[in-house]
Amino acid sequence: MPRTDRASRRLELKLVFWGPSRSGKTTVLRSLHGACDPRFRGEFASVESDRKAGEPTCYFDYAPLDLPRFRDYALRADCYSVPGHEGFEATRRRLLRGADAVVFVGDISSRDERNLESWRALNALIDPADENGDAPLPVVVIANKRDLAASRGAALLMAQLMETCHERPILAAVDAVATTGTGLMKAFRKIVVAAAERVLETIEPLGSTIGGSTLGGTPAPAREGPAQTYRRIFVDALENQFGGASDGAPLERVAPRRTVSAGPSDELTDTQVDLDTSEINTAVEASRWLALRDGDVNQLRRERALSRLLTEVGTICSQATEIESVVRRTLVQLIMNLDAVTGWIGIPHPVAGEQVFDSMGLARDAAVVAEAAQALALGLPEAGSADVGPAATAGFPGGGAGGTGLFLQFPISGGDPGWLLLVGAPDRGLPEDAEPALRTATTLLGLTAARINGLVQIRVLHRAIEDRVEERTFELRRQKQELEARIREREREVESAKRAALETERCLFDKERREGVQQLAAGVAHELNNPIAAICSDVQFALEALLERGNLDEDLEEIREALDDALEAARQVGARVTALYGGDVVRDRRAAVRTNLSAAVLDGITHFGQVNPDATPPVLSGTSKVLVGVPSAELTRWLFRLLMSIAEASEAGIYISVVEDDAGPGLRVDITGHIPADAHETLRSVRDEVRNAGGSLRAHHATDRARVEIRLPRALGSMGSTQVLGKSA
C-alpha cells in the first residue's frame, strides 16, 4: 500500500521495474535517475551478492525520486528493479509487495520465450491483489534494445504479452534504448500519472476536492476537465525536472551507483529455478536490507512528525498574545506527539511572579510541582536538562505519579528562566528523540514568553502613560473651560463696550439734534420776531386811530399805510417760513456757529475713555482756541466714531493735534501701524458727513504709521450777533 500522509499532503509511490534477466532494468532505472535534477533525487543503490568478478547480475536496485506536486500532494517515487532469475522468487515477491505500478522491461533482441515467462510470473504474483476488488495495477511495457531489433518493436511485444495473458490490461508500450535513454521518459510519465491517480482516487476522489494551488499555473484548454488539467500541469513540471527532454540520460553520463553487499551466495545460472539455500540467503539478506530501509522510512516519518510538531509549536508561539493560551496549547501538542501522560510549564511573570500551567491552564497543583521543579533545577545551568525518575514523581498528581520523563530549563530574556516538566508512563517513559524536540520547543516558548512579558510591561507603561494623559487631558479640559469662561466674559465686555459705544453715539446724536433745534429756534425767533413786532405795531396804530379819532377821513390815509405795512410784514413772515424749509436760514445760521475745536476734541476723547476704560487714552496737543463753523456735538460724534474704528490699530497710542494754518482749522490723528480694513467703511461715512459740512477728510499711509487729517470750515460770525431782516422795530 502507498504511504500517504493527508495532514502533510505527502504521497509515496512504489514503482517496480520487472522483466527477464539481462533485459536492461537496472540500465533503465539508472538512466531515469541520472536524468532527474540532482536536487530531487536520492542515492542510487544496487544490492548485490559476492559473485564472480564482472558478473552484472544483482539482487535488486533502489532509486528514490522526489517528483513535482500532483493534486496538491508532494509526490515521491521509490523505484525498485527485481532480479531476473526465477530462482529469486522470494526476493521478487518481497519487492512486488505493496507496489503501486509496474514497468515491464522486455528484451526484444532475445528469444520471445524469456519475455513471456517473466510476464506470466508477474501476473501470477499480482493476480491476488486484483481479486480484492481494487483497481487493476497499472502496467507499462518498455520494449528495450530497439536499436538491436529493427524489425521488431513495442507493438509486437505488447501483442504477444496480451495474447499470453489477456486479462492483464497494459496502459502503453514504448520503444526504448536504455543505454542512450531513448523513449524512457514517455513510459515513466505514463506510469507515474497512472499510479498517482489510482492511489488518490481511493483516498481523495477528484470530485470531492480540488487543491487550490494546483490549478494556478498554465490556463487550461477549452473543454478540459479537472483530471486532464491536473495531469497536464504535472507532466509539464515533470519534464522541467528531468531537463525538458523526453529521453533519459545516456549511461556514460550517469553518476556512479553505490553497491551494497547482501552477503555471500553461490553462483546461479539462467537454468537454475529451484529454491535452494543460496536463494534463501539472498531473500533473507534482501529482506533485511528492505527492513532497514523501512526503518529509515519510519525514522523519516518520525522526523517529519517532530518537524510538524515544532512547526505547530512555532505557529502557536508566533500567533500568541497572552501566555496562558500559548503554554496550554504547547503542552497539549507536546503531550500528544511525545506519548507523555502529563506535563507542567513554569513561566516567570513580571507582575504576578512565577506561574505554573498544565494542559488545562493555571495548575491547581502548582505548589507541589513548583517545589519539585526547584529541587530538580538545583545545580543545573540556565538551559540545562535532567532525567526525572519515579522517585521524583511519586507524589505528582494528574496521573504523573511514578512516571519517568524530562526536566528542562530555558532562558527568558530579561527575567528568571522558565522550566518544562514532561512525564511519560512508568513502563514507557518518553521517546529517545524527545529531548531535542523539547529543547527547540522550549526555545520557542522562551522567546514567546519574553515577548509576551515585554508586552505586559508595555501595557503597564501604557496604562501609566494613559493615566498621565488622562490627568493632562483633565487639566487641559479645566484650562479650556476657564479659557471659555474668560472668552465669554470678554465677549460680554465687548458687547457691553459695543452697547456703550452705541449709547454714546446715540447721546451724541441727541445732543447734536438738540443743538440743531436750539439753533433753528434762535433763527426762527430772530427772523420772525421783528416782522411780527412791526405787524403788531401797525395793527395797534390802526386800532387806536379808529377808536380815538373821530374824523376818519383825515387819518384814513395813515390807517391804510399802517395796514399796508402790516400786510408787508406778514408777507415777510411767510417768506421767512418758506426760507426755513429751503435751508437758506439754516445755512446762514450754521455758518455763524463758533465751536471751540479743542473743547470738542476733549469731549470726544472723554466719551471714548468712558466706553473703553482699558484702552490707552489718546494724547491731545495744540489746545489753543481754534474756532470752527461746525456744531460741537456733530464734531464730537465724528471724532468718537473715528477713535472707535482705529483704537486697535496702534499699541503705542493715538496722538491728536489741533492745527490752524493757511489750509484752515482742523486736526490730525496719528497712529503707529496701519488702519484696520474694517475701519475704512467708518472713514468713508465720516468723510461724507465732513464734506456735507463744508470740510474734508484724508487718510495718509506710510511704512509703519498712518495719519487721518480733517479740515473744517472756519467760524464766520458770532452766535450772539443779530441781523434784522425787513423792517426793524
C-alpha angles and dihedrals in degrees: 000000000000120000106244128178109186092181093061093028095237128147126188117197126197112215119187122200107209132184147114124299115289093009091127103258093142091046091050091050093046091050093052091045092050093050093055120096106266090231091065104041134079128214118299109232130188118198109210141167127235097267132149117311112269095019106138097198114114135174096244145318131235127203122173116204128184106212131193120279117281120198089346092306123123102236126212125180120205103198121198132180117206126220112264098219114098087219089074093064094133091053092047091047090050092050094046092052110110094006116160096197140000131221110202110207110199127190105224092182094065135061116306091228092070093055093045094048091052090046092052090048090052093051092048091058099043099041093086090057090056092051090065091073095255122138113274115275109257113246128188122186123218114198098208128197093033088158090065097049110048095170096049129062149159095291093058093045092049091050091052092048093048090049091051094049111009093174092069111084117217119206096203145333119224131192110230146169107209097194091060097030093239114165096354098115091054091059093041093053092051095048095046093049092046093048094047093048091048092052097042092048089063097047103028115014114213093239093059101057142005118199112243097223099040096073094044097094131070114004113258119247120249116286092010116147126219093260092053091046093052091046094049094049092048094048091051091051091045093053090050090052091051095049098272093277130119092224134071126241120287112253094243090060096048118110118248116272127231113244118213119195117223095192137273121317137164122262115268127205131211090256096051107101104148119106107249138166093275091057091048090053089047093050091047092050092045091049090049091052092047091048090053089049090049087050089054089050090051089049088051089050090051091049090049090049090051090046090053089048092053091043090053091047090048091050091049091049094046092052097042121118100169130037101232095059096048093046094047094048092044091052091050091053093047094047093048098045099039097045092243125160098214142333146192135210126200118205125182112232120207092222110019097038122228115356123197119208135188128187090284097051128260106024119240090206092051095128095057095046094042090053090051091047091053090052093048091048093058109115094004121123119241092267097032131127136208137191115249117217134193092268092060093047098042094109098036118126128216098054094302095109111123093003127133125228148123136291118203133180120206129188123247113197115242095015149046118308121266126225141214125206115188120179128195132192117295093243097041112025119182127322119270092246093051097097098060090048091047092049091054092044093050091048089055090044092050092051090048093048090050090050093048092045088051088051090050090053090046089052090051091050089044091054090049090049090047089052090051091046089049091051091047090046090051090050091048090049089051091048089046091053091048090048091048089050090050090048091050090048090048090048089052089049091049091048090049090049090049091050090046090050091049091046091049091048089048090051090050089051090050091048090049091050092048091051090048091050090048092050090046091050091049091050093047091049091048095046098041105034096069097049091044090050090051090049091050092048094049094046090047090051092050092049093048091048091052094047101040105035120067098190102069095173093071094046097037093094092051092047089051091050091049092051090047089053090049090050090050091049091050089051089051089052090053091048091050091051090049090049090053090061091047093055099235093117092045091051091047091050093044091052087056092056113120110197123176102232095203092052091050090049092050089049090053092048089050093053090046091052091050092055095041107035093165096051123096106257117239117257117237121207130178101041096175115135107272116173121209133182096240124099114256096236093051092048091048091051092051092052093045093053091046093051092047092054098049100032094106095045098082128040090186092064138252124281122203123193126191109214137187117188141131091295089060136252120323147120138255124218112199124191132179105235135019130314109255117251093237090056095065093079090055091047091053092049093049091045091056092051092047090051091051088054091053098261138101139233126203133177119211122196126200132173097275104006144041135207133203113202122194122191118195134193117263122250107258102186148004126273088224097055118101132203122199112223112201123348114000121225 
